[in-house]
Amino acid sequence: MTGTTQRRAAVRRTAPQAGGAWLRQHRSSIKDAQANFRANRGAVILSVLVIGITLALPLGLQVLQTNFLVLVGSLGSHPHATLFLDRDVSHEQAQAIADSLALDLRLGEIKLIDRDAALADFAGSSGLENILATLATNPLPHTLVIAIDGEHFIGQRGDRLEAELREIAGVSTAKFDITWVRRLEALADLMSRLAVAIAAILGTGVVLITGNTIRVGVHSRRDEIEVTKLCGATDAFVRRPFLYSGALQGFGGAIIAILFVASAFTVLAGPLDRLAELYGTTMQLTNIPGPSAVIVLVCGAIFGWLGAWISVSVYLREMEVRVG
Amino acid sequence: MIRFDNVSKNYGHQQDALRNVTFSVEQGEFIFLTGHSGAGKSTLLRLVALMDHASRGEVLVDGRNLERIPRREIPYYRRRIGFIFQEHRLLPDRSVFDNVALPLVVAGHRSSETQKRVRAALDKVGLLNRETASPRSLSTGEQQRIGIARAVVNRPQILLADEPTGNLDPTLSLEILKLFGQFNDVGVTVLIATHDLELICHLHHRQIALARGKLVDNNALAG
């Protein structure tokens, strides 16, 4: 009826600049997230503590797994490799091989067992002196018994070392006292996978915990969300403050988890040192490694963010039926 | 500008809220939607604001079928509309300024632009001096005016008001309607749902009357 140019000009809208608008909306979302926290302080703090306890378990397992080999290595004996040399290798040559191996930092104490001494020892311990005396030559070779740090026996490093020792000139046979190390390795692997599985399950738990806390927050601000949507808010705009809240809750929970585990580690360090002393050794245990701490913080924030995203999205979908 | 073409709306097993309603509204018109409680006035406004979808028929705004607006574009469509509720629906934990600024914040306007527009809107409704107040501290009439300021601050093309004077005394109601008249004077299309026939007698605008979801009068002049 009255579509004059003047009136059209009056209702013409100015569009805000895209980049600046995005930043301003994020600033507004951070303010909203702070308001969310103030409005639901009790629930949020409780949620952060629960997330902290939940994340502490896989983190604790990871720290335990990191220290497991150190712990067992400290309490038990080193694994050994036994190199049986060729029979034509002389004592001097055997000593030269032992000297060259002594330069390898991966290897511990190297003991050369002279073949004559070995035969005499065998004759004494077996009671076969008479039979052995009839032998024209000593059938035993010179032997090197090498102590190896447990960590160099694990996985590919162990395989590589084994291959290197077998290929030394003058070595006829190499035997590795490896069974218990492999068992240890399998146990460590099991622990590692267990930590991952528990982390996955409890990570889902963190998503659900955060999602539930955010859902309470969303419901308490139902009217505000509906009005905001009617004012032209996109789903992303509505969702954003809750995403910030969720990520912060997850991050806060991760900090609590790190504090829990670090405290527990500090408490246990003293008794472990005393235990090691009783075994006549010392232990260099590792507290939460830096990369693990960063991973827990990032995962905590991601889980929290994801929980919030799911929770708000479900609500917005339900609301779509009512508000459109 | 707005066209209802044989529109029906039903909610499950209940009686149809709207039944084969057909009418059109030109840009810049001032329309009263009248009818008793349950006549379908609010449903009609909800359809225009895309708070609901028609069960049958078509609702067109500026020639565009609202059913065909993709979900992601609905917020941008709504930014062209100002909605005023009977119960105001102000955010109680925010100041008057923040309430009025909401549509501008949502649209990502600059702070300086937001301040300018909010103050202009508050000035228009006569509440510039209450920008730092809490909505709780305002009278019902003042709250309604804040609701109007919020609805117009984004310079909408269409103003929809659902019983905006329902909780106000006759003098205040008339003031509020005059305020709508001022926005209409600058080209804003206004649709006001009301059952207060006495009140609309004071203003001479087109009236669309509904009864039990059916259009009973499309062209009557109020007053």
Interface residues (C-beta under 8 A of the other chain):
Chain A: M1 T2 G3 T4 Q6 R7 R8 A10 V11 R12 R13 T14 A15 P16 A18 G20 A21 W22 R24 Q25 S28 A35 A39 D223 E224 E226 V227 T228 K229 L230 C231 G232 A233 T234 D235 F237 E320 R322 V323 G324
Chain B: E26 Q27 G28 E29 R46 A49 L50 M51 D52 H53 R71 R72 I74 P75 Y76 R78 R79 R80 F83 R89 L91 D93 L102 P103 V105 V106 A107 G108 H109 R110 S111 E113 R150 N154 R155 P156 Q157 V186 G187 V188
